[in-house]
Every structure is written in C-alpha cells, then in structure tokens.
Amino acid sequence: MEFAFYTTGLIAILATLRVITHTNPVHALLYMVTSLMAIAGVFFSLGANFAGALSIIVYAGAIMVLFVFVVMMLNLGNSVEEQERNWLKPSAWVGPSILSLALLVIVVNAILSLKEQGITGTPVEAKAVGISLFGPYVLAVELASMLLLAGLVVAFHIGREDKRGDVINKEGANQDVEKKITGECA
C-alpha cells in the first residue's frame, strides 16, 4: 500500500501542475479530474475508504460537473471552433489517459493485494462524519459553500459577453427608455 500511496501522490502532483500550467480550460479540467481521482486514491491507500469515496462523489463528480457548466456558460462563440475541433483529437487525451491508466493499475493492484492482507482500522459511519461536520464545523461548511457559490457567480460574470449597449448607466437607461417610448408613439 505504500507504493500505491506514493504513486497516487505523484500522479496527483503532476496532474495538479498540469491544471495550473495548462492554458486550455478543457484540458485543465481533464487534468483536474485526474488529480482529484488520484487524491481519492491517496485516501484509499491510507485506509480512509469513506473519505476516498466522498472525494470521488463530491469533488470528481459534483464540483467538476459544476466547472464544466461554467466553461460551457463562457460560450466563447464561433471564434474557437477550430480550437474545439483540436480538443477532439487523440493528442489532447494522451496525458490524462496515461495518468488515469496508471491510477487504474494501482487500484486494481491494491484490490488484489487485499485478499492476502486483512484491513485494520476502525470503520467510521457516515452518520458520525455528518454529525462531526455539521456539529462544531457547521460554520466552516457554510463558508465553504458560500465560497463555491461566489466562485460560480464570479466565473459567470467574467465569462459573459456583453452586447453593445447592454451595460449603460442610469442616465443612459432613462434616455433609452424615453427614446423607445417616443419612437413607439411617433
């Protein structure tokens, strides 16, 4: 299990570095999914099965779907059609595929080695985790949810495309309304 820990840790570090250094947001998302899966592998190798499963469900599942929706909301328009075609080329998937394949080999190896060894440790029920999270740490959980919501709002605001004349001040708005009213009446 020590080999699995170090290998998944190394994969998580490499994938995270690619998330930071990659300029293409879709490729960065693929590497981020790989990184989150590797972090779940670290949890599994340490014997924290619930934390690993929760990491896969919450981070690699729900939050990455949220990020994909944010990227889709950016809607960069027709100017990136050629770039989108390049995303479908196999060369864009080589790095994440190799790292994911390495994770799969490690997980299969870890599962097969469990037959020889017994799992030691105290299992923790989901109810106990929920009570401890929403007991003394309820403020931290709520702040984390507000931070995620703020990130979504900021990403939407940065990525939206303003059409000409959409952003106007109050005086301009009053003039436009008056022009529309007088134009319709005339």
Backbone hydrogen bonds, N-H to C=O, Kabsch-Sander energy under -0.5 kcal/mol:
donor,donor_aa,acceptor,acceptor_aa,energy
5,F,1,M,-2.2
6,Y,2,E,-2.3
7,T,3,F,-2.4
8,T,4,A,-2.6
9,G,5,F,-2.1
10,L,6,Y,-2.2
11,I,7,T,-2.5
12,A,8,T,-2.4
13,I,9,G,-2.2
14,L,10,L,-2.7
15,A,11,I,-2.7
16,T,12,A,-2.2
17,L,13,I,-2.3
18,R,14,L,-1.9
19,V,15,A,-1.8
20,I,16,T,-2.0
21,T,17,L,-2.4
22,H,18,R,-1.7
28,A,24,N,-2.3
29,L,25,P,-2.0
30,L,26,V,-2.0
31,Y,27,H,-2.3
32,M,28,A,-2.0
33,V,29,L,-2.3
34,T,30,L,-2.0
35,S,31,Y,-2.5
36,L,32,M,-2.6
37,M,33,V,-2.3
38,A,34,T,-2.1
39,I,35,S,-2.2
40,A,36,L,-1.9
41,G,37,M,-1.9
42,V,38,A,-1.9
43,F,39,I,-2.0
44,F,40,A,-2.5
45,S,41,G,-2.4
46,L,42,V,-1.4
47,G,44,F,-1.2
48,A,43,F,-2.3
49,N,47,G,-1.4
52,G,48,A,-2.1
53,A,49,N,-2.6
54,L,50,F,-2.7
55,S,51,A,-2.2
56,I,52,G,-2.0
57,I,53,A,-2.6
58,V,54,L,-3.0
59,Y,54,L,-0.5
59,Y,55,S,-1.1
60,A,55,S,-1.8
61,G,56,I,-0.9
62,A,57,I,-1.9
63,I,58,V,-2.5
64,M,59,Y,-1.3
65,V,61,G,-1.7
66,L,62,A,-1.9
67,F,63,I,-2.4
68,V,64,M,-2.3
69,F,65,V,-2.2
70,V,66,L,-2.0
71,V,67,F,-2.5
72,M,68,V,-2.3
73,M,69,F,-2.3
74,L,70,V,-1.3
75,N,71,V,-0.7
75,N,72,M,-0.7
79,S,76,L,-0.5
80,V,77,G,-1.0
81,E,78,N,-1.5
84,E,80,V,-2.3
85,R,81,E,-1.9
86,N,82,E,-1.7
87,W,83,Q,-1.2
88,L,84,E,-0.8
88,L,85,R,-0.7
89,K,86,N,-1.2
92,A,89,K,-1.4
93,W,90,P,-1.2
94,V,90,P,-0.5
94,V,91,S,-0.5
97,S,93,W,-1.9
98,I,94,V,-2.5
99,L,95,G,-2.3
100,S,96,P,-2.5
101,L,97,S,-2.5
102,A,98,I,-2.2
103,L,99,L,-2.0
104,L,100,S,-2.3
105,V,101,L,-2.4
106,I,102,A,-2.1
107,V,103,L,-2.6
108,V,104,L,-2.6
109,N,105,V,-2.3
110,A,106,I,-2.6
111,I,107,V,-2.5
112,L,108,V,-2.4
113,S,109,N,-1.8
114,L,110,A,-0.8
114,L,111,I,-0.7
115,K,112,L,-0.7
116,E,113,S,-0.7
117,Q,113,S,-1.0
120,T,118,G,-0.5
125,E,123,P,-0.5
129,V,125,E,-1.6
130,G,126,A,-2.5
131,I,127,K,-2.5
132,S,128,A,-2.2
133,L,129,V,-2.4
134,F,130,G,-2.8
135,G,131,I,-0.6
137,Y,132,S,-0.8
138,V,135,G,-0.9
141,V,137,Y,-2.1
142,E,138,V,-2.3
143,L,139,L,-2.5
144,A,140,A,-2.2
145,S,141,V,-2.0
146,M,142,E,-2.2
147,L,143,L,-2.2
148,L,144,A,-2.1
149,L,145,S,-2.1
150,A,146,M,-2.6
151,G,147,L,-2.3
152,L,148,L,-2.0
153,V,149,L,-2.3
154,V,150,A,-2.6
155,A,151,G,-2.4
156,F,152,L,-2.3
157,H,153,V,-2.5
158,I,154,V,-2.8
159,G,155,A,-2.1
160,R,156,F,-1.2
162,D,160,R,-0.6
166,D,163,K,-2.3
168,I,166,D,-0.9
173,A,169,N,-2.1
174,N,170,K,-2.2
175,Q,171,E,-2.2
176,D,172,G,-2.5
177,V,173,A,-2.3
178,E,174,N,-2.3
179,K,175,Q,-2.5
180,K,176,D,-2.3
181,I,177,V,-2.5
182,T,178,E,-3.0
183,G,179,K,-2.6
184,E,180,K,-2.1
185,C,181,I,-1.9
186,A,182,T,-1.9
